């Protein structure tokens, strides 16, 4: 059974930083062979793609709203991170980690493309 688990959310003041982590177990391939993405969903809004990485293909992408402030990374076959700097109140949302074995080039920000999801971690940025 595949399990995806996020951690690292919390409450931070505007301008601060947080680092989210994601681990996965039960995958048939190592984590770095998957397209792995971070999504977020604020109350009353649709789930939006924040960033994705496919380590085997060397590709990384960011939403325009976070480009230059957030950094996605992987340290081995099991762990994914999202370093979030210069946080803004509009970054407040539940952040989700997602994974899919396919290359999602051009569609990485479409949530329905991902097969495996975590339950999310809350990030709250106060003004």
FENPECOR-V911011 format. One record per pair of residues at least 12 apart in sequence whose C-alpha atoms are under 8 Angstrom apart, sorted by the first residue. I is the first residue (numbers start at 1). J is the second residue. If there is no record, write none. Layout:
# FENPECOR-V911011
i->I j->J
i->I j->J
This chain:
# FENPECOR-V911011
i->1 j->25
i->1 j->26
i->1 j->27
i->2 j->24
i->2 j->25
i->2 j->26
i->2 j->27
i->2 j->116
i->3 j->24
i->3 j->25
i->3 j->26
i->3 j->116
i->3 j->117
i->3 j->118
i->4 j->22
i->4 j->23
i->4 j->24
i->4 j->25
i->4 j->97
i->4 j->98
i->4 j->116
i->4 j->117
i->4 j->118
i->4 j->119
i->5 j->22
i->5 j->23
i->5 j->24
i->5 j->97
i->5 j->118
i->5 j->119
i->5 j->120
i->6 j->20
i->6 j->21
i->6 j->22
i->6 j->23
i->6 j->96
i->6 j->97
i->6 j->118
i->6 j->119
i->6 j->120
i->6 j->121
i->7 j->20
i->7 j->21
i->7 j->22
i->7 j->120
i->7 j->121
i->8 j->20
i->8 j->21
i->8 j->121
i->9 j->121
i->9 j->122
i->9 j->123
i->9 j->124
i->10 j->121
i->10 j->122
i->10 j->123
i->10 j->124
i->11 j->123
i->11 j->124
i->11 j->125
i->11 j->126
i->12 j->123
i->12 j->124
i->12 j->125
i->12 j->126
i->13 j->87
i->13 j->125
i->13 j->126
i->13 j->127
i->14 j->86
i->14 j->87
i->14 j->88
i->14 j->89
i->14 j->125
i->14 j->126
i->14 j->127
i->15 j->85
i->15 j->86
i->15 j->87
i->15 j->88
i->16 j->85
i->16 j->86
i->16 j->87
i->17 j->83
i->17 j->84
i->17 j->85
i->17 j->86
i->17 j->87
i->18 j->83
i->18 j->84
i->18 j->85
i->19 j->81
i->19 j->82
i->19 j->83
i->19 j->84
i->20 j->81
i->20 j->82
i->20 j->83
i->20 j->84
i->21 j->79
i->21 j->80
i->21 j->81
i->21 j->82
i->22 j->79
i->22 j->80
i->22 j->81
i->22 j->97
i->23 j->78
i->23 j->79
i->23 j->80
i->24 j->78
i->24 j->79
i->25 j->78
i->30 j->77
i->30 j->78
i->31 j->77
i->31 j->78
i->31 j->79
i->32 j->54
i->32 j->55
i->32 j->56
i->32 j->74
i->32 j->76
i->32 j->77
i->32 j->78
i->33 j->54
i->33 j->55
i->33 j->56
i->33 j->101
i->34 j->54
i->34 j->55
i->34 j->56
i->34 j->99
i->34 j->100
i->34 j->101
i->34 j->102
i->34 j->103
i->35 j->52
i->35 j->53
i->35 j->54
i->35 j->55
i->35 j->99
i->35 j->100
i->35 j->101
i->35 j->102
i->35 j->103
i->35 j->104
i->36 j->52
i->36 j->53
i->36 j->54
i->36 j->80
i->36 j->97
i->36 j->98
i->36 j->99
i->36 j->100
i->37 j->49
i->37 j->50
i->37 j->51
i->37 j->52
i->37 j->53
i->37 j->97
i->37 j->98
i->37 j->99
i->37 j->108
i->38 j->50
i->38 j->51
i->38 j->52
i->38 j->82
i->38 j->95
i->38 j->96
i->38 j->97
i->38 j->98
i->39 j->51
i->39 j->95
i->39 j->96
i->39 j->97
i->39 j->98
i->39 j->109
i->39 j->111
i->40 j->93
i->40 j->94
i->40 j->95
i->40 j->96
i->41 j->93
i->41 j->94
i->41 j->95
i->42 j->92
i->42 j->93
i->42 j->94
i->43 j->93
i->47 j->111
i->48 j->109
i->48 j->110
i->48 j->111
i->49 j->62
i->49 j->63
i->49 j->108
i->49 j->109
i->49 j->110
i->49 j->111
i->50 j->62
i->50 j->63
i->50 j->66
i->50 j->109
i->51 j->63
i->51 j->72
i->51 j->109
i->52 j->72
i->52 j->108
i->52 j->109
i->53 j->72
i->53 j->73
i->54 j->103
i->55 j->74
i->60 j->72
i->69 j->84
i->69 j->85
i->69 j->86
i->69 j->87
i->70 j->82
i->70 j->83
i->70 j->84
i->70 j->85
i->71 j->83
i->71 j->84
i->87 j->125
i->88 j->125
i->88 j->126
i->88 j->127
i->89 j->124
i->89 j->125
i->89 j->126
i->89 j->127
i->90 j->125
i->91 j->123
i->91 j->124
i->91 j->125
i->92 j->122
i->92 j->123
i->92 j->124
i->92 j->125
i->93 j->122
i->93 j->123
i->93 j->124
i->94 j->120
i->94 j->121
i->94 j->122
i->94 j->123
i->95 j->120
i->95 j->121
i->95 j->122
i->95 j->123
i->96 j->117
i->96 j->118
i->96 j->119
i->96 j->120
i->96 j->121
i->97 j->117
i->97 j->118
i->97 j->120
i->98 j->114
i->98 j->115
i->98 j->116
i->98 j->117
i->98 j->118
i->99 j->114
i->99 j->115
i->99 j->116
i->99 j->117
i->100 j->113
i->100 j->114
i->100 j->115
i->100 j->116
